[in-house]
Amino acid sequence: MDDLPFIPVIYMHRMVDMLREEHIDTDQVLRECGINPALMNRPDTMLTARQTRILISKYMGLSSVTYPGVRFGQRLDLVTHGLLGFVFFWEGSFQDMLSNIVAFLRVRFPLMHFELRQGADYFSFDIRCDKRIRDIEPFLIQTVIGSITGLGRMLTQRISIHCRQETFRDLKTLQSMLKADAAYTDDDNSVRFYTSGIQLKSTSDGSSKEQETNEGIEEHGFVIKLRNLLLENLQANHGAEEISSLMGMSVRTMRRRLANLGMNFNSIRTDVRMQIAMRYLTTTNISIERIADFVGYSDQTTFTRAFREWKGHTPNEIRQRRVRTQNNCTES
């Protein structure tokens, strides 16, 4: 089992980036794990379970950050998962989109188990590991929770974490890191995405609950449509007035519906822009000035300022990190 393909290299690439940021000799670490550093620049390659286990163990031992699995997971964005186009162009329901993401992740991570359950006013993304990788289970669970929570915020601001105590010993730190409520459970670790910002009230026959749940799902379909329109009109730099018109509603109605979900137009537009910018920065040599123009910014300075606020790094820092990684692989 240890020699079976376990995880795509592109995920471990993010881990190597984080080790470099802590000034750790990543080439030495990779060789100690039996990994040729040159492989890290081949996203189609899969690491074996043994290589992954050793690399994660070393990462946990060398990293100085709290809950390194969560920090790692927060780096795994839509681009890394290969879900960017899928999420932006999805035209089905919110529930169907989540179901398809679960199916996708099952293929990506064959030794992890993901289930999607629907509650009264939420969808629960349940996570557990195959018993054969229990030694690194806490890290893997932390990683998935860190990543899924970040992706979920694209659609709802109301998220809660339900975890086993052996996965997270300190709930207060977890809540601070993920900006979400957290509680211990004896069941599988899970992330809940709530379909509305209002707690649903049950009735004797359950009809009101079902109606409100469906309305919540419909609202998230509305957010998906909004993101699609922003993506389709990226370079046009449409504001709230233009987008609301394309959606067939007043700007006031659009803002109200977003507010009910704990969202606002500007933050969604920024996230759409930056997800696309991140893809171009990490996969192409297109100039930063051209990327800024393509994602709707009038000049590179404004784009750089917005990108730093969103990512914590400038576009040039992201680009230079990729160049250093490629150079290291070439030298190896």
Stockholm file with secondary structure:
# STOCKHOLM 1.0

chainA/1-332         MDDLPFIPVIYMHRMVDMLREEHIDTDQVLRECGINPALMNRPDTMLTARQTRILISKYMGLSSVTYPGVRFGQRLDLVTHGLLGFVFFWEGSFQDMLSNIVAFLRVRFPLMHFELRQGADYFSFDIRCDKRIRDIEPFLIQTVIGSITGLGRMLTQRISIHCRQETFRDLKTLQSMLKADAAYTDDDNSVRFYTSGIQLKSTSDGSSKEQETNEGIEEHGFVIKLRNLLLENLQANHGAEEISSLMGMSVRTMRRRLANLGMNFNSIRTDVRMQIAMRYLTTTNISIERIADFVGYSDQTTFTRAFREWKGHTPNEIRQRRVRTQNNCTES
#=GR chainA/1-332 SS CTTSEEEEHHHHHHHHHHHHHTTCCHHHHHHHTTCCGGGGGCTTCEEEHHHHHHHHHHHHHHCCSSSHHHHHHHHCCHHHHTCHHHHHHCCSCHHHHHHHHHHHHHHHCTTEEEEEEECSSEEEEEEEECGGGGGGHHHHHHHHHHHHHHHHTTTCSCEEEEECTTTCSCHHHHHHHHTSEEEECSSCEEEEEESSSSCCCCCSSSHHHHHHHHHHHHHHHHHHHHHHHHHHTTTTTCCHHHHHHHTTSCHHHHHHHHHHTTCCHHHHHHHHHHHHHHHHHHHCCCCHHHHHHHTTCSSHHHHHHHHHHHHSSCHHHHHHHHHHHHHHHHHC
#=GC SS_cons         CTTSEEEEHHHHHHHHHHHHHTTCCHHHHHHHTTCCGGGGGCTTCEEEHHHHHHHHHHHHHHCCSSSHHHHHHHHCCHHHHTCHHHHHHCCSCHHHHHHHHHHHHHHHCTTEEEEEEECSSEEEEEEEECGGGGGGHHHHHHHHHHHHHHHHTTTCSCEEEEECTTTCSCHHHHHHHHTSEEEECSSCEEEEEESSSSCCCCCSSSHHHHHHHHHHHHHHHHHHHHHHHHHHTTTTTCCHHHHHHHTTSCHHHHHHHHHHTTCCHHHHHHHHHHHHHHHHHHHCCCCHHHHHHHTTCSSHHHHHHHHHHHHSSCHHHHHHHHHHHHHHHHHC
//
